[in-house]
Amino acid sequence: MSEPIVVTLGCRLNAFESEVIRRHARAAGLADTVIVHTCAVTAEAERQARQAVRRARREYPRARIVVTGCAAQIDPERWAAMPEVDHVLGNGDKLLPETWQRLARGGERLLVSDPNRLRTLAPHLLEGFDGRTRAFVQVQQGCDHRCTFCIIPLGRGRSRSLPAPETVAQVRTLVDAGYREVVLTGVDLTSWGRDLEGTPTLGVLVRQILREVPELPRLRLSSVDPAEVDDALRTAFAEEARLMPHLHLSVQAGDDLVLKRMRRRHSRADVLRLVAELRRLRPDMAFGADLIAGFPTESEEMFARTLALVEEADLVYLHVFPYSPRAGTPAARMPQLPVVVRRERAARLRELGRCRLEAFLAAQVGARRTLLVERDGGGRTEQFARARLEAPIPVPPGTLIAVRATGVVGDALLVRPEA
């Protein structure tokens, strides 16, 4: 081992930041170093991060192990207490080149500053992402909301936006490097622009990117808040074929009282209204959702309304989490459901999600789609459906090809190239 290794857990934003970290670590000349980029969204995510640290020490006994990310930011002393860990870096420090230069000279064991002191979002011009056929652009960071279950604002700080000119420049750099799909990402993506002059909205940014980078074939959004989808974004979905017809919604529950106790800003009716309107504007839209099973005080009847919402809204891609109490959050002080109930409800939601995805894929058979070919020879359609080619074809990863869906195999479409 000589080049630094980055082990990434968690969200798409972490994937983007890991590439920044990798480049800073290489430029600083760090060798024989494993960087574990943690997530703190659930207790399970932290458990996996601890496993990754221990595994790294077993596999690279002489390496220096650095832990960073949200879990490290929220409880740095706990991570520093692990005998396998050499350094702990905070979220505000991990993206600074000087941090990695300090580590190359030795560096402190703990380097964790307060992310709430950050007021701007620095641009990071990346030419590519190791091993990925789609590129990510971080346009927003932090969160000003305080959902009762969520610990992430403590790890990420206040909402900050990357100004539109810097965003456009990053997208253009990636397109020039050969990327055919770019994903805009952030902690609270739809809050983009609130801290910028004139308070532009995410929809305005999307329209500007598509206008100023006409060579970009595909633009996709990561998870968005259903309460903040603005009119410009609705119009973009209706008018811009290059904006992919796929939206992942931070729904969390389908019962209004649970949503209120979560301190979410949307209702069940708001979600149904949004997906109906977007499907009217863009009939080929596909939707996913984040959902929490077994939130404190959730009754069986409340949970049943979440199951019903999945079907009524025709949600296809479900990210399901059994509720995990996070110390310091209001929900952790609410009456808790037994762990077995949370897990059982999560299993039921996942099974429903499997059935919804199966039905969605079956309805795609016969349709003509465009596939972004990935390194395993499969790829993703415009609606983010996983697809597998009937037979290998001699095209490099990152190529867009026209295909027709001929069947379904597992959780993927079977597709055949079309002339």
Summary of the structure (lengths in Angstrom):
residues: 419
radius of gyration: 21.5
end to end distance: 45.1
largest distance: 59.6
contacts: 1445
relative contact order: 0.08
helix: 39%
strand: 22%
